[in-house]
Amino acid sequence: MHVQLFITCLGENFFPEMLESMTTLLERLGITPCFPSEQTCCGQPQYNSGFEAEARSMARRWMRTFSHSDAPIISPSGSCVEMVRHYPHLFPEGSEEHTLAIELAARTFEFTEFLVRQLGVTDVGAHFPHRVTYHASCHLLRGLGLRDEAKRLLAAVRDLEF
């Protein structure tokens, strides 16, 4: 199976090691990730700041970038995935852009959502002998409705104190 990685602008700039770990895990699961090099921000900062025209422009670029393959699109950001799922609202119904936005939104998944809901994976063989806590982001929890996916993955981590 092939997937496209939507790494997000924040991930690339602040958490590159997390992106490397995500890639390694996908490969361990037999998935071939590809990285469309022309990807950029999803436009959420512009949209949230009231600059809908600018967000629409960024959405167009994002859609062009990820429409070259029919592979699932995987991202470690609930916020960015929720923005992509909002793309259909940015374009007039019946337009080609609206149709493309619907198609791309349907195959864009947050990373834990993809593992648990699409692949049926809840144990990735991880070991982490430390105490942790978990906070679901607003976009992950309320926007995408992902309540248990990350917790199910954490519950399978050996020696983890949750």
Buried (B, 14 or more C-beta within 10 A) or exposed (E): EEBBBBBBBBBEEEBEEEBEEBBEBBEEEEBEBEEBEEBEBBBBBBBEEEBBEBBBBBBBBBBEBBEEBEBBBBBBBBBBBBBBBBBBEBBEEEEEBBEBBBBBBEBBBBBBBBBBEBBEBBEEEEEEEEEEEEEBBEBBBEBBEBEEBBBBBBEEBEEBEE
